[in-house]
Amino acid sequence: MKISLFHKLTIVQIAIAISISFAATVKADVTTIQVNHEMGVGTPTARALEWFGNAVTEETDGAVKFRYFHTHELGSERETYDMLQSGAIQMGVSGAQIISVLAPEYGALLLPYVFADADHVTKVLNGKIGKEMHQQFLDQKGIRILGWAHRAPRHLTTSEKKVQSPADMKDLRIRIREIPVQIDAFRALGARPVPMAFPEVYTALQTGTIDAQENPASIMVANNFQEVQDNVTLTAHIREAFWWEISDRVWQNLSPEIQAAFDNNIDEAISLANQWEFEADGKYLAEFEAAGVNIIELDKETLNEFSSLVESVATEYADKWKEGVYEEIVRLR
């Protein structure tokens, strides 16, 4: 659904008004940090953010208070970037869209099967590529990355057809996010990708308009896809991160003591987010299996077949990506 310019401005204006009115209700010596993110209450990300907020508040003897806006109550990821730049909100958590919107030249990170496993993601995002990209967010957009956490991998679900090899992808009508490199990757696998607004996916699966979709298991269970899908193939084709970010304008106005409290607690908060995310992923897949959905595991050789078929897409996008980024990711496998 398209959002009008007026509506976008209204969302930002509301966020600013909330910021001003809320700040007016607290003591002058208390700093309020508003956090906007897409995940629901009780999810690993929400729990880790709350742990972090409590730790910082305790370390600063109440000099900092946190207020959380779950499920993007203050606006979408794109709107969050604008609000962070203006200081209308102080913190946010973003998924992969932060790359496609703020640093598209690092789009190689979004290519299916570019990451071998979670350790590979860690090497890349903690290494040269991650550091350079995060510095670009700061220098060009005024968004400072506090840390990043793993997001559980995206898997494939299907209705009747079981996907056990790349050949089974032929003509599969699958809902894909509107990320060009991912659309082209699924075409390279022989599928028929269908960009579609997420709220329409359940009904489209139910009516047979599409055959399949791909998401982390947490999203599948939260949206009851086990009711309209028969199979989950553990493709792990996309591995992404959650970036924890703060407005640099806000950061520069924090006292050294408060900045130190952020730095002292971010690593443990991220560690907990990772632990809870992967624990939850296993639980959600077990729920799918308990509901009668087939869980299909693929061996390494088969996964390599999938991966080799999308390598040609990297060549097609080479002129859109920063030189050497894709090659460095592959080198770190």
C-alpha positions in Angstrom: 0.0 0.0 0.0 1.4 3.4 -1.0 1.7 6.0 1.8 1.0 9.6 0.8 3.5 12.3 1.5 1.0 13.9 3.8 0.6 10.7 5.7 4.4 10.3 6.0 4.8 13.8 7.3 2.0 13.2 9.7 3.7 10.2 11.2 6.9 12.1 11.7 5.0 15.1 13.2 3.2 12.8 15.6 6.5 11.2 16.6 8.0 14.7 17.3 4.9 15.6 19.3 5.1 12.5 21.3 8.8 13.1 22.0 8.1 16.7 23.1 5.1 15.9 25.2 6.7 12.9 26.9 9.9 14.8 27.6 7.8 17.5 29.3 6.4 15.0 31.7 9.7 13.9 33.2 12.3 15.6 35.3 14.7 17.8 33.4 17.7 15.6 34.5 16.2 12.4 33.0 17.0 11.5 29.4 14.2 9.7 27.6 15.1 7.2 24.8 12.3 6.2 22.5 12.9 3.0 20.6 10.9 2.1 17.5 11.1 -1.5 16.0 9.1 -3.9 13.9 9.0 -6.9 16.3 6.1 -7.7 18.7 6.0 -7.6 22.4 7.7 -10.7 23.9 9.8 -11.5 20.9 13.6 -12.0 21.3 14.4 -8.5 20.0 11.8 -6.8 22.2 13.0 -8.7 25.3 16.7 -7.9 24.6 15.9 -4.2 24.1 14.1 -4.2 27.4 17.0 -5.9 29.1 19.3 -3.3 27.6 17.1 -0.4 28.7 16.9 -1.7 32.3 20.6 -2.2 32.5 21.4 1.3 31.2 18.8 2.8 33.5 20.2 0.9 36.5 23.8 1.8 35.7 23.0 5.5 35.4 20.9 5.6 38.6 17.7 6.4 36.6 19.3 9.2 34.5 18.0 7.4 31.4 14.5 6.1 30.8 13.5 4.0 27.8 10.1 3.9 26.1 9.4 1.1 23.5 7.3 1.3 20.4 6.8 -2.3 19.2 5.5 -3.4 15.7 6.6 0.0 14.2 4.0 2.0 16.2 5.8 5.2 15.2 6.3 4.3 11.5 8.0 1.9 9.1 11.7 1.3 8.8 12.0 4.0 6.1 10.2 6.5 8.3 12.4 5.4 11.2 15.5 6.5 9.3 14.0 10.0 8.8 13.0 10.3 12.4 16.4 9.2 13.6 18.1 11.7 11.4 16.0 14.5 12.8 16.2 13.3 16.4 12.4 12.9 16.5 13.1 9.4 18.0 16.3 8.3 19.6 16.7 4.6 18.8 15.5 2.0 16.4 16.1 -1.5 15.2 16.2 -2.3 11.5 16.3 -5.3 9.3 17.7 -5.8 5.8 15.9 -2.7 4.5 18.6 -0.5 6.0 21.0 -1.8 3.4 18.7 -1.4 0.4 17.6 2.1 1.5 20.8 3.6 3.0 23.6 1.7 1.4 22.5 -0.1 -1.8 26.1 -0.5 -2.9 26.4 -3.2 -0.2 23.5 -5.1 -1.7 25.6 -8.2 -2.1 24.7 -8.9 1.6 21.1 -9.5 0.4 21.9 -12.1 -2.2 20.4 -15.5 -1.4 22.9 -18.1 -0.3 25.8 -15.6 -0.1 26.2 -16.6 3.6 27.2 -20.1 4.4 26.1 -20.0 8.1 25.7 -17.7 11.1 29.5 -17.7 11.7 30.0 -16.4 8.2 27.6 -13.5 8.8 29.6 -12.7 12.0 32.9 -12.6 10.1 31.5 -10.2 7.4 29.6 -7.8 9.7 32.4 -7.6 12.3 35.0 -7.3 9.6 36.0 -4.7 7.0 32.7 -4.8 5.1 30.5 -4.3 8.2 32.7 -1.6 9.6 32.8 0.4 6.4 29.1 0.1 5.9 28.3 1.2 9.5 30.6 4.2 9.0 28.7 5.1 5.9 25.4 5.1 7.8 27.0 7.5 10.3 28.8 9.8 7.9 26.0 10.1 5.3 22.9 9.6 7.3 23.7 10.5 10.9 22.7 7.0 12.1 25.1 5.4 14.6 25.1 1.6 14.8 25.3 0.5 18.5 25.5 -3.2 17.5 23.8 -5.9 15.4 22.2 -9.2 16.2 21.5 -12.3 14.2 18.1 -12.8 12.7 17.0 -16.4 12.2 17.3 -17.6 8.6 14.5 -17.5 6.1 13.1 -20.8 4.9 10.7 -21.9 2.2 7.1 -23.1 2.8 5.0 -24.7 0.1 1.5 -26.1 -0.3 1.4 -29.5 -2.0 4.7 -29.5 -3.8 7.7 -30.6 -1.7 10.9 -28.8 -2.5 13.8 -31.2 -2.1 16.1 -30.0 -4.9 16.5 -27.0 -7.2 14.5 -28.9 -9.8 11.5 -28.7 -7.6 11.6 -24.9 -7.8 10.5 -24.8 -11.4 7.4 -22.6 -12.0 6.8 -22.4 -8.2 4.7 -19.2 -7.6 6.4 -17.8 -4.5 5.8 -14.5 -2.7 9.0 -12.5 -2.4 9.8 -9.2 -0.8 10.4 -6.3 -3.3 14.2 -6.7 -3.2 15.3 -6.9 -6.8 18.4 -9.1 -6.2 16.2 -11.6 -4.4 13.5 -11.6 -7.0 16.2 -12.3 -9.7 17.8 -15.0 -7.6 14.5 -16.9 -7.4 14.0 -16.5 -11.1 17.5 -18.1 -11.5 16.2 -21.0 -9.5 13.4 -21.5 -11.9 10.6 -20.1 -9.7 8.0 -17.5 -10.5 8.5 -14.8 -7.8 5.5 -12.7 -7.0 6.1 -9.5 -5.1 3.1 -9.0 -2.7 2.3 -6.9 0.3 2.7 -9.2 3.4 -0.9 -8.8 4.7 -2.1 -10.4 1.5 0.0 -13.5 1.8 -2.2 -15.8 4.0 -5.2 -15.4 1.7 -3.1 -15.8 -1.4 -1.8 -19.1 0.0 -5.2 -20.2 1.1 -6.8 -19.5 -2.3 -3.9 -20.9 -4.3 -3.0 -17.6 -5.9 0.6 -18.5 -4.9 2.1 -21.8 -4.0 4.8 -20.8 -1.5 6.4 -18.1 0.6 9.6 -17.5 2.5 10.2 -16.1 5.9 11.9 -16.8 9.3 9.9 -19.5 11.2 8.8 -16.9 13.8 6.9 -15.0 11.1 5.4 -18.2 9.7 4.0 -19.2 13.1 2.9 -15.7 14.1 0.8 -15.6 10.9 -0.5 -19.2 11.2 0.9 -20.3 7.9 0.8 -23.9 9.2 -2.9 -23.7 8.4 -2.3 -23.1 4.7 1.1 -24.7 4.0 2.0 -28.4 4.0 5.8 -28.3 3.9 8.8 -26.3 5.3 12.0 -26.7 3.4 15.0 -25.6 5.5 16.7 -23.7 2.7 18.2 -21.0 5.0 18.6 -19.0 1.8 18.7 -15.6 3.5 20.6 -14.8 6.6 20.1 -11.2 7.9 20.7 -9.1 10.9 18.9 -6.7 13.2 20.8 -3.4 13.4 20.5 -1.5 16.7 20.8 2.1 15.9 20.8 5.5 17.6 20.5 9.0 16.2 24.0 10.5 16.2 22.5 13.9 17.0 21.1 12.3 20.1 24.3 10.4 20.9 26.5 13.5 20.8 24.2 15.2 23.3 24.4 12.3 25.8 26.8 12.7 28.7 30.0 10.6 28.8 28.5 8.7 31.7 25.4 7.7 29.7 27.5 6.9 26.6 29.6 4.6 28.8 26.5 2.9 30.1 25.4 2.2 26.5 28.8 0.8 25.6 29.1 -1.3 28.8 25.8 -3.1 28.2 25.3 -3.4 24.4 27.4 -6.5 23.9 25.5 -8.5 26.5 22.2 -7.3 25.2 23.2 -8.4 21.7 24.4 -11.8 23.0 21.1 -12.4 24.7 19.2 -11.3 21.6 21.2 -13.9 19.6 20.6 -16.7 22.2 16.9 -16.0 22.4 16.5 -15.7 18.6 18.0 -19.1 17.9 16.2 -20.8 20.8 12.9 -19.3 19.5 13.6 -20.5 15.9 13.9 -24.1 17.0 10.7 -23.8 19.1 8.8 -22.3 16.1 9.9 -25.1 13.8 8.8 -27.7 16.4 5.4 -26.0 16.5 5.1 -26.3 12.7 6.0 -30.0 12.9 3.5 -30.6 15.7 0.8 -29.1 13.5 1.5 -31.8 10.9 3.7 -29.8 8.6 6.5 -31.7 6.9 10.0 -30.4 7.8 12.4 -31.1 5.0 16.1 -30.9 5.7 18.6 -30.5 2.8 22.1 -31.9 2.8 25.1 -29.7 2.1 25.5 -31.0 -1.5 21.9 -30.0 -2.3 22.3 -26.6 -0.6 25.4 -26.0 -2.8 23.3 -26.8 -5.9 20.9 -24.0 -4.9 23.8 -21.7 -4.2 25.6 -22.3 -7.5 22.4 -21.4 -9.5 22.2 -17.9 -8.0 25.9 -17.1 -8.5 25.1 -15.7 -12.0 22.9 -13.0 -10.4 26.0 -11.6 -8.6 27.6 -11.0 -12.0 24.4 -9.2 -13.2 24.5 -6.9 -10.2 28.3 -6.3 -10.1 28.0 -2.8 -11.4 25.5 -1.9 -8.7 27.6 -3.0 -5.8 30.7 -1.6 -4.3 33.7 -3.1 -6.0 35.1 -6.1 -4.1 32.3 -6.5 -1.6 30.9 -9.7 -3.1 34.3 -11.2 -3.5 35.3 -10.4 0.1 32.1 -12.1 1.4 32.9 -15.2 -0.7 36.5 -15.2 0.5 35.3 -15.3 4.2 33.2 -18.4 3.8 
